[in-house]
């Protein structure tokens, strides 16, 4: 893949990079770091991409790994509260963002990948190194947890 | 749901977009020095080098030579929260049973009882599925059908009527038990109910009869109740111990590996130590010319002599730190604890199974290109895993599979870091 094509594909993935890194990390500065690092890694490893049709899924996988690394760096510190950036920049859906960030990460990420990124169960399973059964279960669980948090947040009902 | 979640974080902020643009503008034409160096290093050194980037987690990958597909409706394992229940290795399995009444057909898919807790999965279908769709209230709400559609919306769209199945209360030979319906799901128009019931402990030697009786949702109706009964029986257990072949310098030291097959599921149990992995990584992190600080009883070595808990600290060199097994401080030497990373069950949960039949060799793993080959996909459904005793030197890892899914034959276990660098595998036969 040449540089022009790589840039074009990454630009098309910006919304995904933003949503996935935010749902992983909950902080705009960290999301920027993760996305930027993931793009660089993808560029470095572009030769390993044997089928360009899977570029987006491949980049998602790299982003998830990078985000996990950042989470590990944070692991020794107290749980970061939802960054004020979320409520400041997400407008009317801020209640949903807050509720979403309260859903445990193991459920939040597959939920986001499935509903916002339209990824199949299999693609999510492969991206996260899980079985499809576990992914399905986590999405179900995530949906329930999100609903609970939305009700707590503002009495939202589906 | 989709629209809401998609918009949860709003549109891409300008500063985020600018940061990506900036990154794209700075893409190096050639691979970076670090990347080139990494490629030239032998595998063991590569992995050691990765420890310098605080990105380390240990992963074990089991590599299999046979592809197996596991199909699936929801079973008990789908509801176990991703964790295998060790008691399930002693379960009593149920024969499938079915019953009719109140306009629906109820079938026991799976039921297990470990002497204290009965778990079961029931499927409920409308007897007249052309005109009815079953519905069950759980925690004051009704489950969605597939996608975002409520069952009410589905019924309206398809012109079908709702059939409330009421509750299905199990009874073990006269022991009425409290209701404990845990989850309700739909598979197309089939309602799947999962319940857990605590019942008085029973001796498991003799078969135990279980009844499920539905309540009639309409007391004015004369419809008959649905009764499903079946016998629980003791499961068989087949245990196979693997012979371990590992080289003297292998970073994984396998203490024990075995495969346990029950009527309920397969369990792969492995006990191992990664001490050598830690030592190798720690060795790569210390510089022979730098002075570090440690305490006599402390677990960590520090760059900063005033780091927390450093009363009585003294200066020490690389050789001394390694000989005393001191690990790099997670605070002042990279914000990560090697020990915690290695023994942290969260990261060890990343165990995956691989099948690489087209490669002629058993292992195939790159954390970034696993989707790209079209081969080497794992087809064995890992139903759950649990790490225990991870704070001691020996880690016990249990992986649970669908019954019969774990193949016979040779296995290879390898330790990988998050960048896919592989250490010498251990062969299990």
Contacts between the chains, C-beta under 8 A, distances in Angstrom:
chain1	res1	chain2	res2	distance
A	3	B	27	6.4
A	3	B	29	7.8
A	6	B	27	7.4
A	7	B	24	5.0
A	7	B	27	7.8
A	10	B	20	6.7
A	10	B	24	6.1
A	11	B	20	7.6
A	11	B	24	7.6
A	14	B	12	5.3
A	14	B	16	7.7
A	14	B	17	6.0
A	14	B	20	5.9
A	15	B	11	7.7
A	15	B	12	5.6
A	17	B	16	8.0
A	17	B	20	6.7
A	18	B	9	6.8
A	18	B	12	4.5
A	18	B	13	7.4
A	18	B	16	5.4
A	19	B	6	7.3
A	19	B	8	7.8
A	19	B	9	5.7
A	22	B	9	4.6
A	23	B	8	7.9
A	23	B	9	7.4
A	28	B	13	6.6
A	28	B	15	7.3
A	28	B	16	6.7
A	31	B	16	6.7
A	32	B	15	7.1
A	32	B	16	5.6
A	32	B	19	4.5
A	35	B	16	7.1
A	35	B	19	7.2
A	35	B	20	6.1
A	35	B	23	7.9
A	36	B	19	5.6
A	36	B	20	6.7
A	36	B	22	7.8
A	36	B	23	4.4
A	39	B	20	6.4
A	39	B	23	5.0
A	39	B	24	6.8
A	40	B	23	6.3
A	40	B	27	7.3
A	41	B	368	7.4
A	42	B	368	8.0
A	43	B	27	5.0
A	43	B	28	7.6
A	44	B	31	5.8
A	44	B	32	6.6
A	44	B	35	5.0
A	45	B	368	5.6
A	45	B	369	7.5
A	48	B	366	6.4
A	48	B	368	6.4
A	48	B	369	4.4
A	48	B	372	7.0
A	49	B	369	6.9
A	49	B	372	6.0
A	50	B	369	7.2
A	50	B	372	4.5
A	50	B	373	6.4
A	51	B	372	5.6
A	51	B	374	7.2
A	54	B	371	5.2
A	54	B	372	5.8
A	57	B	371	5.4
A	58	B	368	6.7
A	58	B	369	7.0
A	58	B	371	6.0
A	58	B	372	6.4
A	61	B	367	7.3
A	61	B	368	6.1
A	61	B	370	7.3
A	61	B	371	6.7
A	62	B	368	5.4
A	65	B	367	6.0
A	65	B	368	7.3
A	65	B	418	5.7
A	68	B	57	7.8
A	68	B	418	7.4
A	69	B	54	7.4
A	69	B	55	4.5
A	69	B	418	6.8
A	72	B	54	7.4
A	72	B	55	7.4
A	72	B	57	6.9
A	72	B	336	5.7
A	72	B	341	6.6
A	72	B	347	7.7
A	73	B	54	5.8
A	73	B	335	4.6
A	73	B	336	6.1
A	74	B	335	7.9
A	75	B	336	7.2
A	75	B	337	7.7
A	75	B	340	7.1
A	76	B	330	5.2
A	76	B	331	6.5
A	76	B	335	6.6
A	76	B	336	7.6
A	76	B	337	6.8
A	85	B	13	8.0
A	86	B	9	6.7
A	89	B	9	7.8
A	89	B	10	5.6
A	89	B	13	5.4
A	90	B	8	6.8
A	90	B	9	5.2
A	90	B	10	3.7
A	91	B	10	5.4
A	93	B	4	6.9
A	93	B	7	4.8
A	93	B	8	5.2
A	93	B	9	7.6
A	93	B	10	6.5
A	96	B	4	5.7
A	96	B	5	7.4
A	96	B	7	7.6
A	96	B	8	4.5
A	97	B	8	4.6
A	97	B	9	5.4
A	97	B	10	7.8
A	100	B	5	7.0
A	100	B	8	5.2
A	111	B	5	6.7
A	112	B	5	6.3
A	115	B	1	5.6
A	115	B	2	4.6
A	115	B	5	4.2
A	115	B	6	6.9
A	116	B	2	7.1
A	116	B	5	4.8
A	116	B	6	4.3
A	116	B	8	7.6
A	118	B	2	7.9
A	123	B	371	7.5
A	126	B	370	6.2
A	126	B	371	5.3
A	126	B	377	7.4
A	127	B	371	7.4
A	129	B	350	5.1
A	129	B	352	4.9
A	129	B	367	7.9
A	129	B	370	7.9
A	130	B	352	7.8
A	130	B	382	7.7
A	131	B	378	7.8
A	131	B	381	4.9
A	131	B	382	4.5
A	131	B	383	6.9
A	132	B	381	6.9
A	133	B	72	6.9
A	133	B	77	7.4
A	133	B	78	5.8
A	133	B	381	5.4
A	133	B	382	8.0
A	133	B	383	6.0
A	134	B	82	5.5
A	134	B	382	7.2
A	134	B	383	7.6
A	134	B	384	7.5
A	136	B	78	7.4
A	137	B	78	5.8
A	137	B	79	7.6
A	137	B	81	7.8
A	137	B	82	6.8
A	138	B	82	7.8
A	140	B	185	7.0
A	143	B	1	7.2
A	158	B	1	7.6
A	158	B	148	7.9
